[in-house]
Amino acid sequence: MNILAISDVHAKENQGLYDYLENNNVDLVIVSGDITNFGPPEFAEDFLNKISDWGSMTVAIPGNCDTKEVFEKINKSKAICAHNNVIEYGNLIIYGFGGSNPTPFDTPFEFDDDVIYDNLKKLFNSKKAIKIEKEKKESVGKVDILLTHAPPYDSKVDIIESGIHVGSEAVRKIIDEYQPSISLCGHVHESVALDMIGNTTIVNPGMLENGCGCLIQLDENNNAIIDMIEM
């Protein structure tokens, strides 16, 4: 399975993305939020539909710069909205929560860290998740992905230009407790990086506007090869 992870579109078309989808086999596109820059809402639906029309399944969450109207358009699009949801696709389990921890900018889709933690914990402990986990363990295994816009605190993927860590302590705590296979995030544009927290691989693919993305290739045994790419 080939998974393309992108983030921080900010309502700007990127021809490199469309060329990549045209010329490569991509089974799943995951969008880690900030599809718009406080709108327009219509861009989110049009953008996600355009990606889906290439034949790739698309999973998306809103970021802190996406309004409630944008969130509604994500739900109306051909993509699957993973915000506060557990998504099963093939041998993947995706635990999603959009928005971010509080910022100094009072953006429209922010949550206190305790809200992020409580909701993600409910997802990981839900009957749906437990049932899927049990089924996966009886087969080849599973790849569980934590999908958030906010990066985990105190990592290589949450450092702003001044050197300060601004990630979510809640996301970090969930990773420490549940150790998902992969954690996909975005939000901090300057922290394009791969990191490890325990056994979890952390990925901030960077801004799509800058042609940044990440390709995750899963073999038949669900081993992951993760490469940062330019489009």
Sequence and secondary structure as in RCSB ss.txt:
>XXXX:A:sequence
MNILAISDVHAKENQGLYDYLENNNVDLVIVSGDITNFGPPEFAEDFLNKISDWGSMTVAIPGNCDTKEVFEKIN
KSKAICAHNNVIEYGNLIIYGFGGSNPTPFDTPFEFDDDVIYDNLKKLFNSKKAIKIEKEKKESVGKVDILLTHA
PPYDSKVDIIESGIHVGSEAVRKIIDEYQPSISLCGHVHESVALDMIGNTTIVNPGMLENGCGCLIQLDENNNAI
IDMIEM
>XXXX:A:secstr
 EEEEEB  TT   HHHHHHHHHS  SEEEE S  SSS  HHHHHHHHHHHHTTT EEEE   TT  HHHHHHHH
HSSSEE TTEEEEETTEEEEEE SBS  TT  SSB  HHHHHHHHHHHHTSHHHHHHHHHHHTTT  EEEEEESS
 BSSSTTSB TTS B  BHHHHHHHHHH  SEEE    TT  EEEEETTEEEEE  BGGGTEEEEEEE TT  EE
EEEEE 
